[in-house]
Amino acid sequence: MNPVIERVTDRIIERSRTSRAAYLARIRKASNEGPARSNTSCSNLAHAMAASSPLEKKAIAAGEVANLGIVTAYNDMLSAHQPFETYPAQIKRAASENGAVAQVAGGVPAMCDGVTQGQEGMDLSLFSRDVIALSTAVALSHDVFDAVICLGICDKIVPGMLIGALSFGHLPTIFAPAGPMVSGLSNKDKAMVREDFAAGRIDRDELLEAESAAYHAPGTCTFYGTANSNQMLMEFMGLQLPSGSFVNPGTELRSLLTDEAVARILKNTYLGKNYIPVGEIVDEKAVVNAIVGLLATGGSTNHTIHLIAIASAAGITIDWDDFAELSNAVPLLARVYPNGIADVNHFHAAGGLGYVIRELLNAGLLHEDVTTILGRGMRKFCDEPFVEDGALEWRAGPDKSLDPEIIASVAEPFDSEGGLRLVEGNIGRAIVKISAVKPEHHTVSAPARVFTSQEDFKRAFNDNKLEMDFVAVLPHQGPSAIGMPELHKLTPYLGLLQNRGFKVALLTDGRMSGASGKVLAAIQVTPEAAHGGLIGKIRDGDLVTVCAATGELSVSADDNIDSRDATDNEIAAHGSGIGRELFAAFRERASSAEQGASFFAGEDS
């Protein structure tokens, strides 16, 4: 093993020793009690199976066959989740063919950041993850299931489902995706159209036409944002079938993979000979593997929050120092938009996750001795699924990249380090994603321009007040302030200013899109302004330095910044409307970004 990987893993194990032991004791106690429905009263059990067929009732009541709980994020507005409409019926058929039964345990909400970007609903986005975790727990609270299959893909849905499933960590759990939409308008062309619109060169009709050509069919968006990073993580953590993340919806292979997911998880139940609960799979090594996968593929910055929350749900404590140290050791092996022109369909065709996992394993950058849904070891995740005479077959994946412009080898990586860096200084700590940022833009030291919102920034841009070098500062965007929305609406404007030759950067305690692009952005600043962070006291003209090269995040001024009063940044306006008043308790209890920005962690700055 690479010594850095070993050192960070050992540190996490030691740091988590007490909390992990307590978690394992809890789920092992539940495991030892056997299938829960065997201890359920007749009245309770009758309610649980009242709508089932006579054969299903007999099987459930006997307790001799597995009952698979389906937790679904289906809705037909979101392209990524629309294919899940037919999954429950298919899963029930597959379960029956494997001598089991399946029931839809419950649904979870699935909101789309692509729909809410720049809108008021984005204030609910991050906290929807914790609502999804709660909804997953409610779905499983009937306690009549022997295993779980989770149907979810997008940004907060997969992390929320996994957090919820880990609260039932004694149950075997598998994730079954629906896959990405087929390629449409390229992500590069889409970004250019957005910049043209920001510059006033095209109108809204032309912008909508381009956006609709990019987002045009069932399946996930094809860029490598949070949704597709989720799929990568589930494979790297051993919770999803190998090389199945990026198989398109509606294909024979996609259908066969769903059947196989059912067959696999049923083999892992307490009633079989291969009992593998999800809480045993998600251990310290699996979490490190997830971080390595994120770094090697240039994945979403949102997972510097989500992975912390997921790990915490399994009794494991990680922090941004772990991400930063691992990033120094893990090479960048993927060029997928926004840090390349390829989309995830091209990435999959070039060798995909199986090839990346093989490269990392061979280089000692990934823990091989882990438990997965397939049993012990990560090597099986180098294989690829194929259709042979109508049946699913597995073959060894490629041992070399099929397109070196999209996927590199460890020997000749795109970069010697991963795409994430930690910056810190008197402002606090923040995450910077540099995999799509050119080296000449890795450092920006310029006067601050402070904005109350994305709309405030847009107005200044349209009034030609931003033709200069500056650091755009947006405080009071953190979880305790307004729910930590993504600020993706700034991307085309900042990109356009950078194209014009200005040195620009972003500094915020909010989030950036999973598709964070070519402009230097220090995001998720901790402590946030709402907890007294210095970012809330910065004024126009203060000199702000963001340096990904040295890790500096600082501000200087002619007076004593600490003695200034903090601005409130119109927080009150974000407290109600579009459901925001219902989330007041979440904002009050939210932990810091580095602690997962979680309602479950309790109030902590």
Order of alpha helices (4+ residues) and beta strands (2+ residues): alpha-alpha-alpha-alpha-beta-alpha-beta-alpha-alpha-beta-alpha-beta-alpha-alpha-alpha-alpha-alpha-alpha-alpha-alpha-alpha-alpha-beta-beta-beta-beta-beta-beta-beta-alpha-beta-alpha-beta-beta-beta-beta-alpha
